[in-house]
Amino acid sequence: MLIAAARTPADLAAMVDRRAAGQPLEHVLGWAEFCGLRIAVEPGVFIPRRRTEFLVRQAVALARQAGAQQAGAQQRVVIVDLCCGSGAVGAALAAALGRVELHAVDIDPAAVRCARRNVAAAGGRVYQGDLYGPLPAGLRGRIGILAANVPYVPTGEVGLLPLEARIHEPMVALDGGGDGLDVLRRVTAAAPLWLAPGGHLLTETSERQTPQAAEAVASGGLVPRVAHSAELNATVVIGTRPGGQD
Ligand SMILES: C[S@@+](CC[C@H](N)C(=O)[O-])C[C@H]1O[C@@H](n2cnc3c(N)ncnc32)[C@H](O)[C@@H]1O
């Protein structure tokens, strides 16, 4: 992959040196493959994980289901990619669904810069700030799909992550607090205010954290459901705001 990416022998030598020094391949290449797309990933930005493709698949199925129920309404599904990192999830949803209104938020300026590159093709807007803080107030009660792949590693376990993640990905992208659910709890508490009736929050978690994550979703007032993929070793908790058509 480095040979294919390098423009000159000197370029290749520099890339090999960076890789040999421990930089993740995706940061050296400048992109990661995600849901069949090339997602730009700059150094210091969280690299989208293959397992997160499962969250995208679940969200696409739910958005299509909602679209089928409002046949003829010609409405674009409103998607928010909260804690968007590179914007991979939002970009993949837009690519799969076509007509969408896409908004993405991250607290980290490097992630925001990167996400702007990745969601531009879908006409997505990217905001920098804390969770819902920078979103336009007009989105309240209108979001159909709220994808929130928040940091969920418990603080005490960050040290057990592979070196590439610990050194080359920002702590704010990994550390989810004491039990790993601090950011998720803040997301679920406000989600009913932002979701449309029948809208869905989707969040990735570990198998071990699933009961607590589902509890956080339910305590926010959403109806929780858990989906798991053994193939991708991925668990997604889905919270639906009551009041939709089904
Ligand atoms: C696990 S990464 C996921 C990135 C991306 N959604 C993905 O799946 O590739 C979590 C992201 O959440 C962002 N983040 C952490 N705390 C945040 C907050 N309070 N508000 C907005 N973004 C936050 C981090 O900067 C990081 O980019």
The ligand as an ORCA input file, in Angstrom:
! r2SCAN-3c Opt
* xyz 0 1
  C     -14.142      6.882     19.376
  S     -13.882      8.344     18.444
  C     -15.067      8.048     17.139
  C     -14.868      8.894     15.922
  C     -15.810      8.544     14.759
  N     -17.197      8.678     15.135
  C     -15.554      7.147     14.258
  O     -16.358      6.237     14.508
  O     -14.526      6.942     13.600
  C     -14.689      9.537     19.485
  C     -14.642     11.005     19.005
  O     -15.384     11.760     19.986
  C     -14.807     13.050     20.097
  N     -15.279     13.613     21.381
  C     -14.941     13.239     22.640
  N     -15.612     13.973     23.553
  C     -16.415     14.827     22.844
  C     -17.357     15.835     23.219
  N     -17.605     16.107     24.512
  N     -18.002     16.509     22.253
  C     -17.746     16.251     20.928
  N     -16.842     15.312     20.513
  C     -16.197     14.608     21.456
  C     -13.326     12.780     19.990
  O     -12.613     13.940     19.648
  C     -13.288     11.664     18.920
  O     -13.093     12.215     17.639
*
